[in-house]
């Protein structure tokens, strides 16, 4: 089975505004599905990204070595509406309001956003100044993620849905990562497939019969892979996010001077679960036994980063390939922030070629949290269903099983 032969009638001539605030990246995107013919099969080239904007908070959270939720929420409140206006303008959907505004609805929005006063003041000006744009639905990430962050995006979606009378759709962030590969041209995906979603907050293996039909078969029992990168980078005094910092140092590695040996947690377990806290602890123990001079030496940092990256990649690939072979999967899909790691991509390509498995991964641009993947999911997944603005809620532990 390939993606083009999945049968359900999907929406035609649709423009979607999407909102992503699951963690520390604020994202707004507008996607148009351009087909004017009714089809029963998915054509993943049948859409256009009209506009997209992402505001990263990485530099703000760097001193903490991870995401500080209250700070992330505040930044989302500050960034959401400017990004919204920018995307509407780029999409040529921003029109002046010639009819005035509805004071009753404004008061409802004020009550709805009473816990987000800065967001209310910003969106109030938009309602007063601009008319309802020609948008068919609003897709919002409702989980998993940090609940204070999720609610900020959800509340903006609720306000827009209520005031502009536009359908609202709840989207699972993880499903967005699974489908993120389709944001760039892709010929086909053969099913069944195994999806590996690997990021700072999630490391999951998902059996995929087709788009919208998922079964969670493995996940981390403690730290996610991206979280392990962040925590070990912090031990070594490197920046946040840790994945990029460790990749940079690992690429300079030349030889073993310190004979660092790190474990591959759960790599030989019969299940498909992961554990990375033991790896983090092993890094800490090795670091503490070194002299101050060794800890700060260029060679030690490079060797340790190389060994950390190698350990994480070996575990991810071993477990994923094993899952694919055991389930007779024809494809492996990779998604999430850690999928930006070039060494991970390189090794996956090698192992998938050996095992004759189709390997699909997203363009680097779409590996991190972004609103375009949320919009795409709302267009092509049967899990994307309309929900009223009164009923939509955040679910920080939103499961992928569909």
DRENDO-617784 format. One record per residue (C-alpha): residue in one letter; x, y, z; residue number from 1. Coordinates in pm, whole numbers, plus 50000, padded with zeros to 5 digits. Each point is the difference from the previous one (the first is absolute). Last residue first. Layout:
<rs>
<type = A X = X Y = Y Z = Z seq = NUM>
...
</rs>
This chain:
<rs>
<type = X X = 49472 Y = 50658 Z = 51651 seq = 402>
<type = X X = 50257 Y = 49938 Z = 50271 seq = 401>
<type = X X = 50214 Y = 50316 Z = 50023 seq = 400>
<type = X X = 49929 Y = 50075 Z = 50364 seq = 399>
<type = X X = 49940 Y = 50355 Z = 50128 seq = 398>
<type = X X = 50194 Y = 50030 Z = 50326 seq = 397>
<type = X X = 49998 Y = 50382 Z = 50023 seq = 396>
<type = X X = 49634 Y = 50005 Z = 49898 seq = 395>
<type = X X = 49880 Y = 50354 Z = 49941 seq = 394>
<type = X X = 49629 Y = 50049 Z = 49941 seq = 393>
<type = X X = 49750 Y = 50067 Z = 49722 seq = 392>
<type = X X = 49642 Y = 49993 Z = 50126 seq = 391>
<type = X X = 49889 Y = 50365 Z = 49991 seq = 390>
<type = X X = 50175 Y = 50070 Z = 49667 seq = 389>
<type = X X = 49792 Y = 49726 Z = 49841 seq = 388>
<type = X X = 50179 Y = 49704 Z = 49844 seq = 387>
<type = X X = 50045 Y = 49907 Z = 49636 seq = 386>
<type = X X = 50182 Y = 49676 Z = 49929 seq = 385>
<type = X X = 50359 Y = 49928 Z = 49909 seq = 384>
<type = X X = 50043 Y = 49626 Z = 50067 seq = 383>
<type = X X = 49926 Y = 49928 Z = 49633 seq = 382>
<type = X X = 50341 Y = 50153 Z = 49925 seq = 381>
<type = X X = 50067 Y = 50192 Z = 49678 seq = 380>
<type = X X = 49901 Y = 50363 Z = 50043 seq = 379>
<type = X X = 50031 Y = 50039 Z = 50379 seq = 378>
<type = X X = 50332 Y = 49817 Z = 49986 seq = 377>
<type = X X = 50130 Y = 50251 Z = 49746 seq = 376>
<type = X X = 49899 Y = 50290 Z = 50223 seq = 375>
<type = X X = 50183 Y = 49849 Z = 50299 seq = 374>
<type = X X = 50307 Y = 49926 Z = 49787 seq = 373>
<type = X X = 49998 Y = 50363 Z = 49890 seq = 372>
<type = X X = 49983 Y = 50122 Z = 50361 seq = 371>
<type = X X = 50356 Y = 49906 Z = 50085 seq = 370>
<type = X X = 50183 Y = 49815 Z = 50275 seq = 369>
<type = X X = 50339 Y = 49894 Z = 49868 seq = 368>
<type = X X = 50071 Y = 49765 Z = 49711 seq = 367>
<type = X X = 49826 Y = 50217 Z = 49741 seq = 366>
<type = X X = 50290 Y = 50209 Z = 49871 seq = 365>
<type = X X = 50225 Y = 49695 Z = 50011 seq = 364>
<type = X X = 49785 Y = 49846 Z = 49724 seq = 363>
<type = X X = 49815 Y = 49706 Z = 50145 seq = 362>
<type = X X = 50094 Y = 49630 Z = 49995 seq = 361>
<type = X X = 49889 Y = 49697 Z = 49801 seq = 360>
<type = X X = 50188 Y = 49669 Z = 49987 seq = 359>
<type = X X = 49871 Y = 49708 Z = 49787 seq = 358>
<type = X X = 50123 Y = 49671 Z = 50146 seq = 357>
<type = X X = 50233 Y = 49766 Z = 49814 seq = 356>
<type = X X = 50183 Y = 49885 Z = 50315 seq = 355>
<type = X X = 50343 Y = 50115 Z = 49880 seq = 354>
<type = X X = 49850 Y = 50316 Z = 49849 seq = 353>
<type = X X = 49815 Y = 50073 Z = 50323 seq = 352>
<type = X X = 50323 Y = 49960 Z = 50196 seq = 351>
<type = X X = 50199 Y = 50243 Z = 49785 seq = 350>
<type = X X = 49724 Y = 50259 Z = 49975 seq = 349>
<type = X X = 49948 Y = 49985 Z = 50376 seq = 348>
<type = X X = 50373 Y = 50051 Z = 50057 seq = 347>
<type = X X = 50011 Y = 50314 Z = 49785 seq = 346>
<type = X X = 49679 Y = 50142 Z = 50145 seq = 345>
<type = X X = 50128 Y = 49955 Z = 50356 seq = 344>
<type = X X = 50334 Y = 50158 Z = 49904 seq = 343>
<type = X X = 49818 Y = 50299 Z = 49851 seq = 342>
<type = X X = 49802 Y = 50073 Z = 50318 seq = 341>
<type = X X = 49688 Y = 50191 Z = 49891 seq = 340>
<type = X X = 49796 Y = 49692 Z = 50096 seq = 339>
<type = X X = 50066 Y = 50103 Z = 50363 seq = 338>
<type = X X = 49729 Y = 50266 Z = 49968 seq = 337>
<type = X X = 49722 Y = 49762 Z = 49910 seq = 336>
<type = X X = 49927 Y = 49759 Z = 49715 seq = 335>
<type = X X = 50124 Y = 49680 Z = 49837 seq = 334>
<type = X X = 49789 Y = 49770 Z = 49786 seq = 333>
<type = X X = 50108 Y = 49640 Z = 49941 seq = 332>
<type = X X = 49842 Y = 49816 Z = 49709 seq = 331>
<type = X X = 49905 Y = 49646 Z = 49892 seq = 330>
<type = X X = 49922 Y = 49880 Z = 50351 seq = 329>
<type = X X = 50009 Y = 49625 Z = 50060 seq = 328>
<type = X X = 49902 Y = 50054 Z = 50366 seq = 327>
<type = X X = 50309 Y = 49825 Z = 50137 seq = 326>
<type = X X = 50225 Y = 50149 Z = 49731 seq = 325>
<type = X X = 49878 Y = 50357 Z = 50060 seq = 324>
<type = X X = 50022 Y = 49965 Z = 50378 seq = 323>
<type = X X = 50356 Y = 49865 Z = 49976 seq = 322>
<type = X X = 50095 Y = 50285 Z = 49767 seq = 321>
<type = X X = 49859 Y = 50251 Z = 50248 seq = 320>
<type = X X = 50165 Y = 49848 Z = 50306 seq = 319>
<type = X X = 50345 Y = 49978 Z = 49838 seq = 318>
<type = X X = 49970 Y = 50348 Z = 49845 seq = 317>
<type = X X = 49907 Y = 50180 Z = 50321 seq = 316>
<type = X X = 50250 Y = 49810 Z = 50214 seq = 315>
<type = X X = 50290 Y = 50056 Z = 49760 seq = 314>
<type = X X = 49913 Y = 50369 Z = 49960 seq = 313>
<type = X X = 49997 Y = 50063 Z = 50376 seq = 312>
<type = X X = 50333 Y = 49824 Z = 50056 seq = 311>
<type = X X = 50171 Y = 50170 Z = 49704 seq = 310>
<type = X X = 49883 Y = 50346 Z = 50108 seq = 309>
<type = X X = 50127 Y = 49951 Z = 50353 seq = 308>
<type = X X = 50333 Y = 49853 Z = 49880 seq = 307>
<type = X X = 50064 Y = 50288 Z = 49757 seq = 306>
<type = X X = 49906 Y = 50254 Z = 50266 seq = 305>
<type = X X = 50241 Y = 49835 Z = 50246 seq = 304>
<type = X X = 50283 Y = 50002 Z = 49748 seq = 303>
<type = X X = 49946 Y = 50365 Z = 49907 seq = 302>
<type = X X = 49972 Y = 50117 Z = 50360 seq = 301>
<type = X X = 50307 Y = 49801 Z = 50105 seq = 300>
<type = X X = 50212 Y = 50128 Z = 49708 seq = 299>
<type = X X = 49911 Y = 50366 Z = 50063 seq = 298>
<type = X X = 50100 Y = 49979 Z = 50364 seq = 297>
<type = X X = 49757 Y = 50133 Z = 50259 seq = 296>
<type = X X = 49937 Y = 49677 Z = 50185 seq = 295>
<type = X X = 50365 Y = 49892 Z = 49963 seq = 294>
<type = X X = 50132 Y = 50314 Z = 50170 seq = 293>
<type = X X = 49746 Y = 49972 Z = 50277 seq = 292>
<type = X X = 50111 Y = 49643 Z = 50059 seq = 291>
<type = X X = 49774 Y = 49719 Z = 49886 seq = 290>
<type = X X = 49800 Y = 49773 Z = 50230 seq = 289>
<type = X X = 49703 Y = 50237 Z = 49991 seq = 288>
<type = X X = 49970 Y = 49988 Z = 49620 seq = 287>
<type = X X = 49997 Y = 49620 Z = 49990 seq = 286>
<type = X X = 49729 Y = 49989 Z = 50266 seq = 285>
<type = X X = 49790 Y = 50266 Z = 49820 seq = 284>
<type = X X = 50028 Y = 49824 Z = 49664 seq = 283>
<type = X X = 49893 Y = 49672 Z = 50160 seq = 282>
<type = X X = 49703 Y = 50175 Z = 50160 seq = 281>
<type = X X = 49886 Y = 50137 Z = 49662 seq = 280>
<type = X X = 50028 Y = 49653 Z = 49849 seq = 279>
<type = X X = 49797 Y = 49857 Z = 50286 seq = 278>
<type = X X = 49729 Y = 50262 Z = 49944 seq = 277>
<type = X X = 49968 Y = 49896 Z = 49634 seq = 276>
<type = X X = 49744 Y = 49721 Z = 50009 seq = 275>
<type = X X = 49816 Y = 49864 Z = 49698 seq = 274>
<type = X X = 49717 Y = 49754 Z = 49933 seq = 273>
<type = X X = 49968 Y = 49763 Z = 49705 seq = 272>
<type = X X = 49990 Y = 49679 Z = 50202 seq = 271>
<type = X X = 50245 Y = 49708 Z = 49985 seq = 270>
<type = X X = 50266 Y = 50195 Z = 50193 seq = 269>
<type = X X = 50341 Y = 50005 Z = 49830 seq = 268>
<type = X X = 50024 Y = 50379 Z = 49955 seq = 267>
<type = X X = 49849 Y = 50067 Z = 50343 seq = 266>
<type = X X = 50263 Y = 50266 Z = 50081 seq = 265>
<type = X X = 50299 Y = 50020 Z = 49763 seq = 264>
<type = X X = 50274 Y = 50068 Z = 50258 seq = 263>
<type = X X = 50293 Y = 50246 Z = 49970 seq = 262>
<type = X X = 50373 Y = 49936 Z = 49987 seq = 261>
<type = X X = 50246 Y = 50291 Z = 49990 seq = 260>
<type = X X = 50357 Y = 49899 Z = 49919 seq = 259>
<type = X X = 50137 Y = 50350 Z = 50077 seq = 258>
<type = X X = 50213 Y = 50052 Z = 49690 seq = 257>
<type = X X = 49778 Y = 49827 Z = 49749 seq = 256>
<type = X X = 50045 Y = 50163 Z = 49659 seq = 255>
<type = X X = 49894 Y = 50283 Z = 49767 seq = 254>
<type = X X = 49674 Y = 50159 Z = 50124 seq = 253>
<type = X X = 49916 Y = 50332 Z = 49831 seq = 252>
<type = X X = 49652 Y = 49887 Z = 49882 seq = 251>
<type = X X = 49920 Y = 49903 Z = 50359 seq = 250>
<type = X X = 50037 Y = 50363 Z = 50109 seq = 249>
<type = X X = 49740 Y = 50130 Z = 49755 seq = 248>
<type = X X = 49769 Y = 49702 Z = 50052 seq = 247>
<type = X X = 50012 Y = 50061 Z = 50379 seq = 246>
<type = X X = 49897 Y = 50365 Z = 49964 seq = 245>
<type = X X = 49724 Y = 49917 Z = 49752 seq = 244>
<type = X X = 49848 Y = 49736 Z = 50224 seq = 243>
<type = X X = 50044 Y = 50202 Z = 50318 seq = 242>
<type = X X = 49749 Y = 50275 Z = 49937 seq = 241>
<type = X X = 50148 Y = 50172 Z = 50190 seq = 240>
<type = X X = 50371 Y = 50072 Z = 50036 seq = 239>
<type = X X = 50296 Y = 49801 Z = 50126 seq = 238>
<type = X X = 50133 Y = 49978 Z = 50356 seq = 237>
<type = X X = 50073 Y = 49628 Z = 49981 seq = 236>
<type = X X = 49729 Y = 49913 Z = 50253 seq = 235>
<type = X X = 49760 Y = 50231 Z = 49808 seq = 234>
<type = X X = 50073 Y = 49814 Z = 49677 seq = 233>
<type = X X = 49923 Y = 49676 Z = 50182 seq = 232>
<type = X X = 49662 Y = 50138 Z = 50107 seq = 231>
<type = X X = 49903 Y = 50136 Z = 49658 seq = 230>
<type = X X = 50106 Y = 49691 Z = 49805 seq = 229>
<type = X X = 49816 Y = 49781 Z = 50250 seq = 228>
<type = X X = 49691 Y = 50216 Z = 49959 seq = 227>
<type = X X = 50022 Y = 49952 Z = 49625 seq = 226>
<type = X X = 50010 Y = 49623 Z = 50050 seq = 225>
<type = X X = 49703 Y = 50007 Z = 50238 seq = 224>
<type = X X = 50072 Y = 49946 Z = 50369 seq = 223>
<type = X X = 49809 Y = 49735 Z = 50196 seq = 222>
<type = X X = 49824 Y = 49687 Z = 49875 seq = 221>
<type = X X = 50038 Y = 50103 Z = 49638 seq = 220>
<type = X X = 49742 Y = 49867 Z = 49759 seq = 219>
<type = X X = 49902 Y = 49687 Z = 49811 seq = 218>
<type = X X = 49709 Y = 49840 Z = 49816 seq = 217>
<type = X X = 49759 Y = 50294 Z = 49964 seq = 216>
<type = X X = 49741 Y = 49898 Z = 49744 seq = 215>
<type = X X = 49891 Y = 50232 Z = 49723 seq = 214>
<type = X X = 49725 Y = 50033 Z = 49741 seq = 213>
<type = X X = 49965 Y = 50359 Z = 49878 seq = 212>
<type = X X = 50218 Y = 49958 Z = 49694 seq = 211>
<type = X X = 50037 Y = 49631 Z = 49932 seq = 210>
<type = X X = 50089 Y = 49687 Z = 50193 seq = 209>
<type = X X = 50251 Y = 50190 Z = 50216 seq = 208>
<type = X X = 50186 Y = 49839 Z = 50287 seq = 207>
<type = X X = 50138 Y = 50273 Z = 50222 seq = 206>
<type = X X = 50335 Y = 50012 Z = 50172 seq = 205>
<type = X X = 50030 Y = 50286 Z = 50247 seq = 204>
<type = X X = 50265 Y = 50235 Z = 50137 seq = 203>
<type = X X = 49833 Y = 50317 Z = 50119 seq = 202>
<type = X X = 50079 Y = 50322 Z = 50186 seq = 201>
<type = X X = 50326 Y = 50117 Z = 49848 seq = 200>
<type = X X = 49930 Y = 49824 Z = 49672 seq = 199>
<type = X X = 49970 Y = 49661 Z = 49835 seq = 198>
<type = X X = 49693 Y = 49876 Z = 49819 seq = 197>
<type = X X = 50083 Y = 49667 Z = 49837 seq = 196>
<type = X X = 49730 Y = 49884 Z = 49760 seq = 195>
<type = X X = 49976 Y = 49638 Z = 49889 seq = 194>
<type = X X = 49816 Y = 49927 Z = 49678 seq = 193>
<type = X X = 49734 Y = 49769 Z = 49855 seq = 192>
<type = X X = 49991 Y = 50148 Z = 49744 seq = 191>
<type = X X = 50201 Y = 50136 Z = 49709 seq = 190>
<type = X X = 50060 Y = 50373 Z = 49993 seq = 189>
<type = X X = 50001 Y = 50169 Z = 49663 seq = 188>
<type = X X = 50153 Y = 50268 Z = 49782 seq = 187>
<type = X X = 50084 Y = 50271 Z = 50250 seq = 186>
<type = X X = 50022 Y = 50374 Z = 49939 seq = 185>
<type = X X = 50064 Y = 50200 Z = 50323 seq = 184>
<type = X X = 49744 Y = 50043 Z = 50278 seq = 183>
<type = X X = 49938 Y = 49627 Z = 49965 seq = 182>
<type = X X = 50282 Y = 49915 Z = 50240 seq = 181>
<type = X X = 49810 Y = 50184 Z = 50276 seq = 180>
<type = X X = 49734 Y = 49725 Z = 50011 seq = 179>
<type = X X = 50143 Y = 49821 Z = 50304 seq = 178>
<type = X X = 50091 Y = 50332 Z = 50164 seq = 177>
<type = X X = 49640 Y = 50123 Z = 49967 seq = 176>
<type = X X = 49876 Y = 49670 Z = 50141 seq = 175>
<type = X X = 50215 Y = 50076 Z = 50303 seq = 174>
<type = X X = 49845 Y = 50345 Z = 50048 seq = 173>
<type = X X = 49648 Y = 49854 Z = 50011 seq = 172>
<type = X X = 49763 Y = 50243 Z = 49830 seq = 171>
<type = X X = 49668 Y = 50149 Z = 50120 seq = 170>
<type = X X = 49799 Y = 50171 Z = 49722 seq = 169>
<type = X X = 49799 Y = 50324 Z = 50022 seq = 168>
<type = X X = 49741 Y = 50108 Z = 49744 seq = 167>
<type = X X = 49983 Y = 50375 Z = 49938 seq = 166>
<type = X X = 49742 Y = 50241 Z = 50149 seq = 165>
<type = X X = 50237 Y = 50300 Z = 49992 seq = 164>
<type = X X = 49954 Y = 50092 Z = 50367 seq = 163>
<type = X X = 49958 Y = 49647 Z = 50137 seq = 162>
<type = X X = 50262 Y = 49831 Z = 49786 seq = 161>
<type = X X = 50253 Y = 50280 Z = 50044 seq = 160>
<type = X X = 49956 Y = 50004 Z = 50378 seq = 159>
<type = X X = 50013 Y = 49620 Z = 50026 seq = 158>
<type = X X = 50314 Y = 49985 Z = 49787 seq = 157>
<type = X X = 50167 Y = 50265 Z = 50217 seq = 156>
<type = X X = 49897 Y = 49801 Z = 50306 seq = 155>
<type = X X = 50142 Y = 49681 Z = 49851 seq = 154>
<type = X X = 50335 Y = 50166 Z = 49932 seq = 153>
<type = X X = 50030 Y = 50125 Z = 50358 seq = 152>
<type = X X = 49857 Y = 49676 Z = 50138 seq = 151>
<type = X X = 50277 Y = 49794 Z = 49842 seq = 150>
<type = X X = 50271 Y = 50212 Z = 50161 seq = 149>
<type = X X = 49856 Y = 49970 Z = 50351 seq = 148>
<type = X X = 49948 Y = 49625 Z = 49937 seq = 147>
<type = X X = 50351 Y = 49916 Z = 49887 seq = 146>
<type = X X = 49966 Y = 49752 Z = 49715 seq = 145>
<type = X X = 49787 Y = 49721 Z = 49863 seq = 144>
<type = X X = 49776 Y = 50153 Z = 49898 seq = 143>
<type = X X = 49729 Y = 50239 Z = 49880 seq = 142>
<type = X X = 50172 Y = 50130 Z = 49686 seq = 141>
<type = X X = 49750 Y = 50223 Z = 49822 seq = 140>
<type = X X = 49848 Y = 49988 Z = 49652 seq = 139>
<type = X X = 49777 Y = 50290 Z = 49893 seq = 138>
<type = X X = 49756 Y = 49945 Z = 49715 seq = 137>
<type = X X = 49867 Y = 50142 Z = 49677 seq = 136>
<type = X X = 50194 Y = 50325 Z = 49980 seq = 135>
<type = X X = 49895 Y = 50298 Z = 49789 seq = 134>
<type = X X = 50102 Y = 50260 Z = 50258 seq = 133>
<type = X X = 49747 Y = 50167 Z = 50234 seq = 132>
<type = X X = 50056 Y = 50374 Z = 49979 seq = 131>
<type = X X = 50291 Y = 50191 Z = 50152 seq = 130>
<type = X X = 50046 Y = 50298 Z = 50231 seq = 129>
<type = X X = 49767 Y = 49931 Z = 50292 seq = 128>
<type = X X = 50049 Y = 49624 Z = 50001 seq = 127>
<type = X X = 50378 Y = 50043 Z = 49973 seq = 126>
<type = X X = 50005 Y = 50258 Z = 50279 seq = 125>
<type = X X = 49809 Y = 49758 Z = 50225 seq = 124>
<type = X X = 50255 Y = 49731 Z = 49916 seq = 123>
<type = X X = 50283 Y = 50198 Z = 50159 seq = 122>
<type = X X = 49812 Y = 50110 Z = 50312 seq = 121>
<type = X X = 49872 Y = 49647 Z = 50052 seq = 120>
<type = X X = 50346 Y = 49842 Z = 49971 seq = 119>
<type = X X = 50136 Y = 50235 Z = 50265 seq = 118>
<type = X X = 49707 Y = 49912 Z = 50227 seq = 117>
<type = X X = 50049 Y = 49622 Z = 49974 seq = 116>
<type = X X = 49823 Y = 49868 Z = 50311 seq = 115>
<type = X X = 49688 Y = 50206 Z = 49915 seq = 114>
<type = X X = 50020 Y = 49873 Z = 49642 seq = 113>
<type = X X = 49650 Y = 49849 Z = 49980 seq = 112>
<type = X X = 49856 Y = 50294 Z = 50195 seq = 111>
<type = X X = 50157 Y = 50249 Z = 49760 seq = 110>
<type = X X = 49890 Y = 49790 Z = 49700 seq = 109>
<type = X X = 49642 Y = 50011 Z = 50127 seq = 108>
<type = X X = 50028 Y = 50378 Z = 50040 seq = 107>
<type = X X = 50128 Y = 50029 Z = 49642 seq = 106>
<type = X X = 49707 Y = 49785 Z = 49886 seq = 105>
<type = X X = 49752 Y = 50240 Z = 50152 seq = 104>
<type = X X = 50189 Y = 50300 Z = 49857 seq = 103>
<type = X X = 49979 Y = 49869 Z = 49645 seq = 102>
<type = X X = 50244 Y = 50199 Z = 49790 seq = 101>
<type = X X = 49968 Y = 50266 Z = 49732 seq = 100>
<type = X X = 49876 Y = 49925 Z = 49650 seq = 99>
<type = X X = 50294 Y = 50118 Z = 49790 seq = 98>
<type = X X = 50264 Y = 49775 Z = 50154 seq = 97>
<type = X X = 50309 Y = 50008 Z = 49781 seq = 96>
<type = X X = 50104 Y = 49674 Z = 49834 seq = 95>
<type = X X = 50290 Y = 49769 Z = 50081 seq = 94>
<type = X X = 49970 Y = 49687 Z = 49788 seq = 93>
<type = X X = 50285 Y = 50080 Z = 49763 seq = 92>
<type = X X = 50186 Y = 49691 Z = 50123 seq = 91>
<type = X X = 50297 Y = 50212 Z = 50105 seq = 90>
<type = X X = 49763 Y = 50233 Z = 50188 seq = 89>
<type = X X = 49821 Y = 49715 Z = 50174 seq = 88>
<type = X X = 50337 Y = 49854 Z = 50096 seq = 87>
<type = X X = 50127 Y = 50331 Z = 50145 seq = 86>
<type = X X = 49675 Y = 50060 Z = 50189 seq = 85>
<type = X X = 50020 Y = 49657 Z = 50161 seq = 84>
<type = X X = 50369 Y = 50037 Z = 50082 seq = 83>
<type = X X = 49929 Y = 50334 Z = 50173 seq = 82>
<type = X X = 49707 Y = 49831 Z = 50182 seq = 81>
<type = X X = 50195 Y = 49702 Z = 50133 seq = 80>
<type = X X = 50323 Y = 50167 Z = 50113 seq = 79>
<type = X X = 49923 Y = 50167 Z = 50333 seq = 78>
<type = X X = 49766 Y = 49734 Z = 50134 seq = 77>
<type = X X = 50242 Y = 49730 Z = 49885 seq = 76>
<type = X X = 50281 Y = 50182 Z = 50180 seq = 75>
<type = X X = 49808 Y = 50002 Z = 50327 seq = 74>
<type = X X = 49919 Y = 49629 Z = 49970 seq = 73>
<type = X X = 50366 Y = 49917 Z = 49936 seq = 72>
<type = X X = 50107 Y = 50198 Z = 50308 seq = 71>
<type = X X = 49746 Y = 49815 Z = 50213 seq = 70>
<type = X X = 50113 Y = 49664 Z = 49858 seq = 69>
<type = X X = 50384 Y = 50035 Z = 50041 seq = 68>
<type = X X = 50134 Y = 49783 Z = 49717 seq = 67>
<type = X X = 50341 Y = 49846 Z = 50048 seq = 66>
<type = X X = 50360 Y = 50080 Z = 50094 seq = 65>
<type = X X = 49870 Y = 50287 Z = 50215 seq = 64>
<type = X X = 50236 Y = 50261 Z = 49851 seq = 63>
<type = X X = 49900 Y = 49878 Z = 49649 seq = 62>
<type = X X = 49630 Y = 50068 Z = 50050 seq = 61>
<type = X X = 50001 Y = 50349 Z = 49850 seq = 60>
<type = X X = 50240 Y = 49903 Z = 49719 seq = 59>
<type = X X = 49778 Y = 49709 Z = 49898 seq = 58>
<type = X X = 49681 Y = 50207 Z = 49980 seq = 57>
<type = X X = 49941 Y = 49944 Z = 49629 seq = 56>
<type = X X = 49737 Y = 50194 Z = 49807 seq = 55>
<type = X X = 49861 Y = 49805 Z = 49708 seq = 54>
<type = X X = 49816 Y = 50152 Z = 49705 seq = 53>
<type = X X = 49822 Y = 49843 Z = 49706 seq = 52>
<type = X X = 49825 Y = 50129 Z = 49692 seq = 51>
<type = X X = 49814 Y = 49873 Z = 49695 seq = 50>
<type = X X = 50118 Y = 49643 Z = 50040 seq = 49>
<type = X X = 49849 Y = 49834 Z = 49693 seq = 48>
<type = X X = 49810 Y = 49675 Z = 49972 seq = 47>
<type = X X = 49938 Y = 49716 Z = 49756 seq = 46>
<type = X X = 50345 Y = 49845 Z = 50009 seq = 45>
<type = X X = 49880 Y = 49760 Z = 50268 seq = 44>
<type = X X = 49740 Y = 49854 Z = 49767 seq = 43>
<type = X X = 49771 Y = 49793 Z = 50216 seq = 42>
<type = X X = 49736 Y = 49785 Z = 49836 seq = 41>
<type = X X = 49623 Y = 50026 Z = 49987 seq = 40>
<type = X X = 49997 Y = 50309 Z = 49783 seq = 39>
<type = X X = 49763 Y = 50292 Z = 49938 seq = 38>
<type = X X = 50161 Y = 50240 Z = 49758 seq = 37>
<type = X X = 50093 Y = 50362 Z = 50067 seq = 36>
<type = X X = 50329 Y = 49912 Z = 50164 seq = 35>
<type = X X = 50201 Y = 50283 Z = 50156 seq = 34>
<type = X X = 50029 Y = 49910 Z = 50366 seq = 33>
<type = X X = 50112 Y = 50329 Z = 50150 seq = 32>
<type = X X = 50225 Y = 50023 Z = 50303 seq = 31>
<type = X X = 50037 Y = 50285 Z = 50249 seq = 30>
<type = X X = 50255 Y = 49964 Z = 50280 seq = 29>
<type = X X = 50057 Y = 50137 Z = 50349 seq = 28>
<type = X X = 50267 Y = 49869 Z = 50238 seq = 27>
<type = X X = 50131 Y = 50100 Z = 50342 seq = 26>
<type = X X = 50289 Y = 49776 Z = 50101 seq = 25>
<type = X X = 50057 Y = 49929 Z = 50371 seq = 24>
<type = X X = 49766 Y = 49705 Z = 50058 seq = 23>
<type = X X = 49662 Y = 49899 Z = 49858 seq = 22>
<type = X X = 49925 Y = 50340 Z = 49847 seq = 21>
<type = X X = 49895 Y = 49921 Z = 49641 seq = 20>
<type = X X = 49714 Y = 50184 Z = 49825 seq = 19>
<type = X X = 49859 Y = 49922 Z = 49656 seq = 18>
<type = X X = 49796 Y = 50203 Z = 49750 seq = 17>
<type = X X = 49852 Y = 49775 Z = 49734 seq = 16>
<type = X X = 49877 Y = 50085 Z = 49652 seq = 15>
<type = X X = 49796 Y = 49724 Z = 49834 seq = 14>
<type = X X = 49901 Y = 49960 Z = 49637 seq = 13>
<type = X X = 49897 Y = 49638 Z = 50063 seq = 12>
<type = X X = 49989 Y = 49799 Z = 50322 seq = 11>
<type = X X = 50081 Y = 49631 Z = 50000 seq = 10>
<type = X X = 49790 Y = 49713 Z = 49875 seq = 9>
<type = X X = 50130 Y = 49677 Z = 50146 seq = 8>
<type = X X = 50194 Y = 49729 Z = 49827 seq = 7>
<type = X X = 50373 Y = 49957 Z = 50051 seq = 6>
<type = X X = 50147 Y = 49913 Z = 49661 seq = 5>
<type = X X = 50244 Y = 50291 Z = 49956 seq = 4>
<type = X X = 50176 Y = 49919 Z = 50325 seq = 3>
<type = X X = 50113 Y = 49661 Z = 49877 seq = 2>
<type = X X = 49874 Y = 49650 Z = 50078 seq = 1>
</rs>
